[in-house]
Amino acid sequence: MRASSLCLGLGLVLLMAWTSEAQPGALAVPERCCFNFIDFAIPPNKIVTALKTGSHCPVAGVVVATKKGLEFCVKPDEAWIKKVIE
């Protein structure tokens, strides 16, 4: 009885390790993608960085960081963000 319990426990641990989410495929998760976008313009003098999201993101966007440390997502086709990026 004791040996079968040990084998069952070891089997469950191996099964959890085999089906773990922390496999190499999980490394492909993008760091920054935009899902919600602001609908107002940020004054250019308050913007520190404006970085386009990667091609791995489901929706294209621009991540804008302000001097206060806030980050916003902007649609890349907005006229004001195009001027900032140029």
Backbone as a printed PyTorch tensor [residue, N CA C, xyz], in Angstrom:
tensor([[[  0.8230,  -1.1910,   0.0000],
         [  0.0000,   0.0000,   0.0000],
         [  0.8740,   1.2640,   0.0000]],

        [[  1.9130,   1.2460,   0.7930],
         [  2.7920,   2.4040,   0.8990],
         [  3.5360,   2.6370,  -0.4170]],

        [[  3.9680,   1.5840,  -1.0690],
         [  4.6980,   1.6990,  -2.3370],
         [  3.7840,   2.2220,  -3.4430]],

        [[  2.5510,   1.7830,  -3.4670],
         [  1.6300,   2.2580,  -4.5030],
         [  1.2950,   3.7410,  -4.3000]],

        [[  1.1970,   4.1810,  -3.0580],
         [  0.9600,   5.6040,  -2.7830],
         [  2.1400,   6.4470,  -3.2280]],

        [[  3.3480,   5.9210,  -2.9900],
         [  4.5500,   6.6290,  -3.4100],
         [  4.6080,   6.7320,  -4.9290]],

        [[  4.3030,   5.6500,  -5.6180],
         [  4.3040,   5.6570,  -7.0900],
         [  3.2350,   6.6040,  -7.6330]],

        [[  2.0700,   6.6310,  -7.0050],
         [  1.0100,   7.5260,  -7.4370],
         [  1.4290,   8.9840,  -7.2520]],

        [[  2.0190,   9.3040,  -6.1140],
         [  2.4880,  10.6600,  -5.8560],
         [  3.5590,  11.0800,  -6.8400]],

        [[  4.5230,  10.2100,  -7.1010],
         [  5.5890,  10.5050,  -8.0520],
         [  5.0250,  10.6800,  -9.4610]],

        [[  4.0640,   9.8550,  -9.8140],
         [  3.4280,   9.9700, -11.1230],
         [  2.7070,  11.3040, -11.2980]],

        [[  2.0280,  11.7580, -10.2430],
         [  1.3330,  13.0440, -10.3120],
         [  2.3150,  14.2030, -10.4400]],

        [[  3.4340,  14.1360,  -9.7180],
         [  4.4430,  15.1890,  -9.8270],
         [  5.0190,  15.2290, -11.2360]],

        [[  5.3260,  14.0650, -11.7990],
         [  5.8530,  14.0100, -13.1690],
         [  4.8400,  14.5340, -14.1750]],

        [[  3.5710,  14.2200, -13.9810],
         [  2.5280,  14.7010, -14.8840],
         [  2.4050,  16.2220, -14.8200]],

        [[  2.4870,  16.7900, -13.6190],
         [  2.4080,  18.2450, -13.4800],
         [  3.6150,  18.9220, -14.1330]],

        [[  4.7880,  18.3270, -13.9900],
         [  5.9860,  18.9140, -14.6050],
         [  5.9190,  18.8180, -16.1230]],

        [[  5.3750,  17.7440, -16.6310],
         [  5.2930,  17.5360, -18.0760],
         [  4.2960,  18.4970, -18.7250]],

        [[  3.2100,  18.8170, -18.0150],
         [  2.1790,  19.6930, -18.5780],
         [  2.3170,  21.1270, -18.0820]],

        [[  3.4490,  21.4650, -17.5280],
         [  3.6600,  22.7960, -16.9560],
         [  3.5620,  23.8810, -18.0190]],

        [[  3.0680,  25.0500, -17.6100],
         [  2.9680,  26.2130, -18.4880],
         [  4.3320,  26.8510, -18.7250]],

        [[  5.3130,  26.5230, -17.9260],
         [  6.6310,  27.1570, -18.0010],
         [  7.5440,  26.4540, -18.9980]],

        [[  7.0030,  26.0140, -20.0820],
         [  7.7990,  25.3840, -21.1180],
         [  8.3130,  26.4520, -22.0760]],

        [[  9.3080,  26.1400, -22.9170],
         [  9.8930,  27.1480, -23.8030],
         [  8.8920,  27.8890, -24.6770]],

        [[  7.7810,  27.3130, -25.0150],
         [  6.7820,  27.9850, -25.8250],
         [  6.2160,  29.2150, -25.1430]],

        [[  6.2320,  29.2240, -23.8200],
         [  5.7050,  30.3600, -23.0760],
         [  6.6080,  31.5880, -23.1920]],

        [[  7.8360,  31.4190, -23.6360],
         [  8.7420,  32.5350, -23.7740],
         [  8.3650,  33.4540, -24.9340]],

        [[  7.4980,  32.9850, -25.8150],
         [  7.1070,  33.7680, -26.9840],
         [  6.0160,  34.7850, -26.6690]],

        [[  5.5850,  34.8840, -25.4140],
         [  4.5500,  35.8340, -25.0460],
         [  5.1160,  37.2460, -25.1680]],

        [[  4.4500,  38.1150, -25.8980],
         [  4.9770,  39.4700, -26.0740],
         [  5.0140,  40.2450, -24.7680]],

        [[  6.0020,  41.1390, -24.6560],
         [  6.1220,  41.9340, -23.4450],
         [  5.1040,  43.0660, -23.4100]],

        [[  4.9550,  43.7760, -24.5130],
         [  4.0380,  44.9100, -24.5480],
         [  3.1560,  44.8450, -25.7820]],

        [[  1.8950,  44.6970, -25.5510],
         [  0.9040,  44.7770, -26.6160],
         [ -0.2100,  45.6940, -26.1300]],

        [[ -0.9020,  46.3030, -27.0640],
         [ -1.9930,  47.2190, -26.7260],
         [ -3.3370,  46.5510, -26.9980]],

        [[ -4.2400,  46.6890, -26.0410],
         [ -5.5840,  46.1560, -26.1950],
         [ -6.6400,  47.2450, -25.9880]],

        [[ -6.2790,  48.2640, -25.2200],
         [ -7.1520,  49.4180, -24.9930],
         [ -6.3970,  50.6750, -25.4150]],

        [[ -7.0640,  51.5460, -26.1330],
         [ -6.4160,  52.7330, -26.6850],
         [ -7.0640,  54.0040, -26.1510]],

        [[ -6.2430,  55.0350, -25.9310],
         [ -6.7850,  56.3160, -25.4800],
         [ -7.4060,  57.0390, -26.6650]],

        [[ -8.3390,  57.9350, -26.3670],
         [ -9.0120,  58.6850, -27.4360],
         [ -8.7310,  60.1820, -27.3330]],

        [[ -7.6000,  60.5380, -26.7430],
         [ -7.2060,  61.9340, -26.6390],
         [ -5.7260,  62.0550, -26.9820]],

        [[ -5.3290,  63.2580, -27.3680],
         [ -3.9240,  63.4980, -27.7260],
         [ -3.1360,  63.9040, -26.4850]],

        [[ -1.8980,  63.4720, -26.4350],
         [ -0.9940,  63.8580, -25.3580],
         [ -0.0710,  64.9390, -25.9200]],

        [[  0.1120,  66.0280, -25.2010],
         [  1.0080,  67.0800, -25.7010],
         [  2.4250,  66.5370, -25.9170]],

        [[  3.0170,  66.8310, -27.0580],
         [  4.3490,  66.2890, -27.3750],
         [  5.4220,  66.6090, -26.3340]],

        [[  5.3080,  67.7500, -25.6580],
         [  6.3170,  68.1030, -24.6620],
         [  6.2350,  67.2410, -23.3980]],

        [[  5.1660,  66.4690, -23.2350],
         [  5.0190,  65.5900, -22.0770],
         [  5.4280,  64.1480, -22.3920]],

        [[  5.7390,  63.8480, -23.6680],
         [  6.0790,  62.4880, -24.0940],
         [  7.5760,  62.2590, -23.9720]],

        [[  7.9430,  61.1510, -23.3260],
         [  9.3460,  60.7620, -23.1920],
         [  9.7200,  59.7830, -24.3060]],

        [[  8.8960,  58.7480, -24.4880],
         [  9.1360,  57.7610, -25.5470],
         [  7.8180,  57.3970, -26.2190]],

        [[  7.9250,  56.9890, -27.4720],
         [  6.7900,  56.4740, -28.2350],
         [  7.3120,  55.2880, -29.0380]],

        [[  6.9620,  54.0850, -28.6120],
         [  7.4820,  52.8640, -29.2350],
         [  6.3590,  52.0450, -29.8450]],

        [[  6.5630,  51.6240, -31.0870],
         [  5.5840,  50.7700, -31.7490],
         [  5.6360,  49.3740, -31.1380]],

        [[  4.4520,  48.7440, -31.0460],
         [  4.4130,  47.3730, -30.5560],
         [  4.9520,  46.4460, -31.6380]],

        [[  5.3820,  45.2690, -31.2330],
         [  5.9670,  44.3180, -32.1670],
         [  4.9420,  43.6690, -33.0720]],

        [[  5.4350,  43.0110, -34.0930],
         [  4.5540,  42.3420, -35.0580],
         [  3.8710,  41.1180, -34.4480]],

        [[  4.3480,  40.6590, -33.2940],
         [  3.7570,  39.5080, -32.6220],
         [  2.4660,  39.8590, -31.8870]],

        [[  2.1810,  41.1470, -31.7410],
         [  0.9620,  41.5770, -31.0570],
         [ -0.2420,  41.4330, -31.9840]],

        [[ -1.3920,  41.0890, -31.4340],
         [ -2.5750,  40.9070, -32.2840],
         [ -3.0850,  42.1980, -32.9140]],

        [[ -2.8380,  43.3410, -32.2590],
         [ -3.2860,  44.6360, -32.7620],
         [ -2.0940,  45.5970, -32.7330]],

        [[ -1.8890,  46.3350, -33.8160],
         [ -0.7910,  47.3010, -33.8600],
         [ -1.1060,  48.4720, -32.9410]],

        [[ -0.0640,  48.9900, -32.3170],
         [ -0.2460,  50.1200, -31.4160],
         [  1.0710,  50.8250, -31.1600]],

        [[  0.9970,  51.9400, -30.4610],
         [  2.1730,  52.6980, -30.0490],
         [  2.0560,  52.9000, -28.5360]],

        [[  3.0890,  52.4970, -27.8050],
         [  3.1100,  52.6900, -26.3580],
         [  3.8210,  54.0140, -26.0880]],

        [[  3.0960,  54.9430, -25.4930],
         [  3.6160,  56.2770, -25.2040],
         [  3.8670,  56.3910, -23.7070]],

        [[  5.0920,  56.7830, -23.3410],
         [  5.4300,  57.0130, -21.9370],
         [  5.5640,  58.5090, -21.6960]],

        [[  5.0170,  58.9690, -20.5840],
         [  5.0640,  60.3930, -20.2520],
         [  6.1220,  60.6660, -19.1900]],

        [[  6.3790,  61.9370, -18.9460],
         [  7.3640,  62.3400, -17.9450],
         [  6.9600,  61.9070, -16.5410]],

        [[  5.6740,  61.7500, -16.3010],
         [  5.1850,  61.3170, -14.9910],
         [  5.2930,  59.8050, -14.7960]],

        [[  5.7720,  59.1000, -15.8250],
         [  5.9190,  57.6540, -15.7300],
         [  4.6850,  56.8700, -16.1330]],

        [[  3.6890,  57.5230, -16.6710],
         [  2.4840,  56.8450, -17.1360],
         [  2.6900,  56.3170, -18.5420]],

        [[  2.0230,  55.2350, -18.8660],
         [  2.0780,  54.6690, -20.2210],
         [  0.6730,  54.5600, -20.7840]],

        [[  0.5480,  54.9110, -22.0560],
         [ -0.7300,  54.8500, -22.7510],
         [ -0.5450,  54.1580, -24.0850]],

        [[ -1.5940,  53.5180, -24.5530],
         [ -1.5840,  52.9180, -25.8860],
         [ -2.3610,  53.8240, -26.8350]],

        [[ -1.7690,  54.0200, -28.0050],
         [ -2.3570,  54.9010, -29.0170],
         [ -2.4420,  54.1290, -30.3290]],

        [[ -3.5150,  54.3440, -31.0660],
         [ -3.6330,  53.7320, -32.3920],
         [ -2.5950,  54.3780, -33.3100]],

        [[ -1.8330,  53.5950, -34.0620],
         [ -0.7500,  54.1480, -34.8820],
         [ -1.2160,  55.0150, -36.0430]],

        [[ -2.4920,  54.9760, -36.3770],
         [ -2.9760,  55.7990, -37.4920],
         [ -3.4710,  57.1780, -37.0380]],

        [[ -3.3510,  57.4950, -35.7460],
         [ -3.7260,  58.8220, -35.2410],
         [ -2.7450,  59.8590, -35.7930]],

        [[ -3.2520,  60.9760, -36.2720],
         [ -2.4100,  62.0040, -36.8950],
         [ -1.3850,  62.5780, -35.9190]],

        [[ -1.7790,  62.8160, -34.6730],
         [ -0.8650,  63.4410, -33.7210],
         [  0.2930,  62.5260, -33.3310]],

        [[  0.0660,  61.2270, -33.2830],
         [  1.1590,  60.3080, -32.9060],
         [  2.1160,  60.1290, -34.0810]],

        [[  1.5980,  60.2180, -35.3030],
         [  2.4800,  60.1440, -36.4850],
         [  3.4900,  61.2960, -36.4540]],

        [[  3.0230,  62.5010, -36.0680],
         [  3.9220,  63.6400, -35.9860],
         [  4.9710,  63.4550, -34.8920]],

        [[  4.5660,  62.8750, -33.7770],
         [  5.4850,  62.6390, -32.6590],
         [  6.5630,  61.6330, -33.0590]],

        [[  6.1540,  60.5870, -33.7520],
         [  7.1210,  59.5440, -34.1560],
         [  8.1140,  60.0820, -35.1700]],

        [[  7.6720,  60.9700, -36.0570],
         [  8.5840,  61.5480, -37.0600],
         [  9.5740,  62.4280, -36.3660]]])
